[in-house]
């Protein structure tokens, strides 16, 4: 059901709560519409399996009452909420023991749920396979003072987990859960809420399934993120692990040195990566990129490249080629001919040109490597 249908018809349909198996309300625009619909949803829906509630961004809705859906959803399998304040959702989740998909997006401050409470209600969801938690960027979280349990509980079916919010919130949450079947992990932190003191997150990622990645991609545009890939994956074009820093609504540009700090917080060791892509390319799903500001010091790029000691193939998008060439020249000036990217064999360039300032700079680097016994080819992509 959508808002294109009249509100009156929606209320009438919800009146048959014993027969409703799917509710989808998109684009709730304000209290007036919601006040008409909400009372009809404060009764049990015993047949309900799918629920999707989406409020428009910057629209403030009243907090959902504790008796939403009658406080119980025994057959619920898919639950998606976007910009919906519902601090009482833990009680609902405790009854939804068959839930397979849970997405709580853009949780507003009025819908706050602590990591301990969130973990407690997740513990009942033994069928959960997909979990996505996202807090609105005005949400702030202070680290919990409560110690996590000695033994975390197990989410036996969880394969996909994504999180967006404060790093300390995620650190407190993953200290309480164990996900033996996890295949894909996506982490997004807000720039203004990034805290590198996340020991539980480091431990959570330090498992065999996230060790020894073969490929990596680093993007710096409106946001900044690192994707890691494994050759053994069924879908090799899809990253198994993504760590992202969101700069939305903040007067700051992504800095390579800041991303380098994320390596040690959110990523496994990168010393097994043999293929590194820097920037966006035409074949990427989202080819549009932010116009990069060429004001980054070379040592920041060297810090970003430093952990990739096994990289053999380096792929450079057009916008970052001057920066990388300048950084590699800086390495030569410092007498560190093979300190950065010591295993490099090939440099692939988007929009390859035979001449120009970049070609001159990269030629000096290639010549210096050759003198040290390391041959490098510069090739078009």
Beta strands, then each sheet from edge to edge (+ up, - down):
strand 1: 22-28
strand 2: 50-55
strand 3: 78-82
strand 4: 101-107
strand 5: 130-135
strand 6: 153-154
strand 7: 160-165
strand 8: 177-178
strand 9: 184-190
strand 10: 215-220
strand 11: 224-229
strand 12: 241-246
strand 13: 275-278
strand 14: 313-316
strand 15: 346-349
strand 16: 377-380
sheet 1: 1+ 2+ 3+ 4+ 5+ 7+ 9+ 12+ 11- 10+ 13+ 14+ 15+ 16+
sheet 2: 6+ 8+
end
